[in-house]
Structure formats: structure tokens, C-alpha cells
Amino acid sequence: MLIPLSMKNCFRLLCQHKVPAAGFKSPPTHGLILQSISNDVYENLAFEDWIHDHIHLEGKPILFLWRNSPSVVIGRHQNPWQECNLHLMRQEGIKLARRKSGGGAVYHDMGNINLTFFTTKTKYDRMENLKLIVRALNAVQPQLDVQPTKKFDLLLDGQFKISGTASKIGRTAAYHHCTLLCSTNRTALSSSLKSPYCGIKSNATPSIPSAVKNLLERDSTLTCEVLMSA
């Protein structure tokens, strides 16, 4: 895989030609696992789209792990004035970014793990990806009650959302990305994703608020480092 020189310092190669066979219905012969060493939301979103647009993924899926400094990322069809407290974000230095996939607004910080699964369009399977995450979590903590939903979220203890999903499906390639709340600042999350404006009318896609919880609140051993390793 040829990477532009400007991007080569943005990630480290975790695993090449060795994709965990247990994670996929039809185990590929080889693939890549990448972890970003950048915490810049714009760099990570740009690299994500570059992979989608330029990499031939047939028989070579990619798992991309990344974390960002405090940011709010809105979906492709969302209105930031409806979704965010823009004044507060400017005061606190919280970045605003728009991704190319759909879905709702999410808050990122170093306590939130982002996972992007790149495959060909024909191999695209969001539920299988979520089941892979559940198996990884249970490998670390077998007593953890985490289940995927029909809306492709992950629920902790049947009620707390720890992961939301969005995706982009192109002509031949696709990616599914999701969050994983580990130790996110929940105060910053709720205040950033609460718009002070009422009565705005638009055709934008609104977010659906959910009760959330960090995995670290459930088990103090579930750090970001432990989970990314799993």
C-alpha cells in the first residue's frame, strides 16, 4: 500500500498480512491494522477518506484505530447550529468537523476510541464488525454485558450507549466507523452536544439523544490502551 509522504507520519502499522481470522465470516488472506498517532480530527478524517478513495480492498480489509483531541463531528446531512453549542466550543477550543458519512453528531476526546472497518462493497457487514468488538471486549472482561442493537449501536447493560455507527458506501468500496466510549469527559460531551438555539427549522438530519456511559465506569481496568490492544 503506497501512502503519500505527507500522511506517513500520521499512523503506525500494527499488523500487516495478519488479520484475526476469528473476526470475519470469511477470513481474508491478508490485511492491515493501522493505528493513528495523530490526534487531529481533520487529519484522521482525511486519511480515512483517502483510504476509501485510493486503496484496492479486495481480499485486503483494513481496520483503522484513531483518537482525537476534543472535537465534535457531525454527520454529512446535519446542521451544526442545531447539533452543537458552537459558542461554548469556541471558548473551550473544541474543534468542529463534518464527516462524509451520515448519522448523528458525536463528541470525541482521548477517552473515545474510533474504529473504521474498510472493505469492498460486497463484504460490507456492520453487524459482523460490531460482533468483533464485542468479542474483543469479552476477551478482556468476560462478565461485560455489551450487545449490538438493530440500529447498529452497542449497549452496555442493556441501556447505556457506548458506541454509535455511521458508514459510507461507495461504488466498489465501503467503510463503517463507530465510536467506543472508554473514559470520555461526559460533562464536555453533554454540554457540547446541546444547542442553545430553539426553533431552528431545516431539512437537516437531527441526532437522537441517548443515555451514555463509559466502559471505565463499569470496570476500572478497561482503559483505552487495553481496549485498543484487544
C-alpha positions in Angstrom: 0.0 0.0 0.0 1.5 3.3 -1.1 0.9 6.2 1.3 1.5 9.8 0.4 4.6 11.2 2.2 2.5 13.8 4.0 0.5 11.1 5.6 3.2 8.6 6.6 3.8 10.2 10.0 0.1 10.1 10.9 -0.2 6.4 11.8 1.7 3.3 12.8 1.3 -0.1 11.3 0.1 -2.5 14.0 -0.3 -5.6 11.9 0.4 -6.5 8.3 -0.8 -9.6 6.5 -2.3 -10.9 9.7 -6.0 -10.2 10.3 -7.6 -12.0 13.2 -9.4 -14.9 11.5 -12.0 -15.2 14.3 -13.2 -11.7 13.4 -14.6 -12.3 10.0 -17.1 -14.7 8.4 -14.8 -15.3 5.5 -11.2 -14.9 6.8 -9.1 -12.9 4.4 -5.7 -14.0 3.4 -4.1 -10.7 4.5 -5.0 -7.2 5.6 -3.9 -4.2 7.6 -4.5 -2.9 11.1 -3.5 0.7 11.4 -3.4 3.0 14.5 -3.2 6.7 14.1 -0.5 8.6 16.0 -2.3 11.9 15.2 -4.9 13.3 17.4 -6.1 15.8 14.9 -9.7 15.2 13.8 -9.1 16.7 10.4 -6.0 14.6 9.6 -7.8 11.4 10.7 -10.9 12.1 8.8 -8.9 13.0 5.7 -6.8 9.8 6.0 -10.0 7.8 6.4 -11.4 9.2 3.1 -8.1 8.8 1.3 -8.1 5.0 2.1 -11.7 4.7 0.8 -10.9 6.6 -2.4 -7.4 5.1 -3.2 -6.9 1.6 -1.8 -7.9 -1.5 -3.6 -9.6 -3.5 -0.8 -10.3 -6.8 -2.5 -9.0 -9.5 -0.1 -7.3 -6.9 2.0 -9.6 -5.3 4.6 -8.3 -2.6 6.8 -9.0 -1.8 10.5 -8.1 1.8 11.4 -7.9 2.8 15.1 -7.8 6.5 15.9 -8.5 9.0 18.7 -8.9 12.8 18.6 -8.4 15.8 20.9 -11.7 17.3 21.9 -13.9 17.6 18.8 -17.5 17.4 17.7 -18.0 15.5 14.5 -21.4 16.0 12.7 -22.9 13.8 10.0 -22.9 14.7 6.3 -26.5 16.0 6.4 -26.5 17.8 9.8 -26.9 21.4 10.8 -24.2 22.4 13.3 -26.4 25.2 14.9 -29.0 22.5 15.7 -26.5 20.0 17.0 -23.8 21.9 18.9 -23.1 24.6 21.4 -20.8 26.5 19.0 -20.1 29.4 21.3 -19.0 27.0 24.1 -16.9 25.0 21.7 -15.1 28.2 20.5 -14.4 29.1 24.2 -13.1 25.7 25.0 -11.1 25.1 21.9 -13.2 22.2 20.8 -13.0 21.6 17.0 -15.9 21.1 14.7 -15.7 18.7 11.8 -18.1 17.3 9.3 -17.6 13.7 8.1 -18.7 12.3 4.8 -20.9 9.6 6.3 -24.4 10.1 7.6 -25.6 9.6 11.2 -25.7 11.9 14.2 -23.3 14.2 16.0 -20.7 12.7 18.3 -18.2 14.1 20.8 -14.6 12.9 20.5 -11.7 13.2 23.0 -8.8 11.0 24.0 -11.2 8.8 26.0 -13.1 7.8 22.9 -11.8 5.2 20.5 -12.8 5.4 16.9 -12.7 2.3 14.7 -13.1 2.2 10.9 -13.6 -1.0 9.1 -12.7 -0.8 5.4 -13.9 -3.5 3.0 -15.2 -3.9 -0.5 -18.8 -3.0 -1.0 -19.7 -6.7 -1.3 -18.0 -7.6 2.0 -19.6 -4.7 3.9 -21.2 -6.0 7.2 -21.8 -3.6 10.1 -23.2 -6.3 12.4 -20.2 -8.5 11.9 -17.9 -5.7 12.8 -19.8 -4.9 16.0 -19.7 -8.5 17.0 -15.9 -8.4 16.5 -15.8 -5.5 19.0 -18.0 -7.4 21.5 -15.7 -10.4 21.3 -12.7 -8.2 21.9 -14.4 -6.6 25.0 -15.4 -10.0 26.3 -11.9 -11.3 25.9 -10.7 -8.6 28.3 -13.7 -8.8 30.6 -16.0 -11.9 30.2 -18.6 -10.5 32.5 -19.2 -7.4 30.5 -22.8 -7.2 29.1 -22.4 -5.5 25.7 -24.8 -6.2 22.9 -25.3 -4.7 19.4 -28.7 -3.3 18.5 -30.8 -3.4 15.3 -29.7 0.3 14.8 -26.1 -0.9 14.9 -25.3 0.7 18.3 -23.6 -1.0 21.2 -25.4 -1.0 24.5 -23.8 -1.6 27.9 -26.0 -3.4 30.5 -28.9 -3.1 28.1 -29.4 0.6 28.5 -26.3 2.7 28.1 -25.0 3.5 24.6 -21.2 3.1 24.3 -21.0 3.1 20.5 -22.7 4.7 17.6 -22.3 3.8 14.0 -22.1 5.6 10.6 -21.0 4.4 7.2 -20.1 5.4 3.7 -20.8 3.0 0.8 -19.1 3.9 -2.5 -19.2 2.3 -5.9 -16.7 -0.5 -5.1 -15.5 0.2 -1.5 -17.2 0.9 1.8 -16.3 1.8 5.3 -18.1 1.5 8.6 -16.9 3.6 11.5 -18.0 3.6 15.1 -17.1 5.1 18.5 -16.3 3.3 21.7 -16.7 5.3 24.9 -13.9 4.4 27.3 -13.2 7.4 29.5 -14.7 10.3 27.7 -15.4 13.5 29.6 -19.2 13.1 29.8 -19.7 16.7 31.1 -18.0 18.1 27.9 -19.9 15.6 25.8 -23.3 16.6 27.0 -22.6 20.4 27.0 -21.0 20.4 23.6 -23.9 18.4 22.0 -26.6 20.7 23.4 -27.5 23.6 21.1 -28.7 26.7 22.9 -30.9 27.6 19.9 -34.6 26.6 19.7 -37.0 26.7 16.9 -34.5 26.3 14.0 -36.3 24.8 11.0 -34.2 22.9 8.4 -34.2 19.7 6.4 -31.1 18.5 8.3 -30.9 15.1 9.9 -31.4 15.5 13.7 -29.4 13.5 16.2 -31.3 11.2 18.6 -30.1 11.7 22.2 -29.2 8.6 24.2 -28.1 7.7 27.7 -24.3 7.0 27.6 -21.8 5.5 29.9 -18.0 5.0 29.8 -16.7 1.4 29.9 -14.2 2.6 32.6 -17.1 3.5 34.8 -18.1 -0.2 34.6 -14.6 -1.6 35.1 -11.6 0.4 36.0 -9.3 -1.9 34.1 -10.9 -1.1 30.7 -8.6 1.7 29.7 -8.2 2.9 26.1 -4.8 1.2 25.8 -6.2 -2.1 27.0 -9.2 -2.0 24.6 -7.2 -0.9 21.6 -4.8 -3.8 22.2 -7.7 -6.2 22.5 
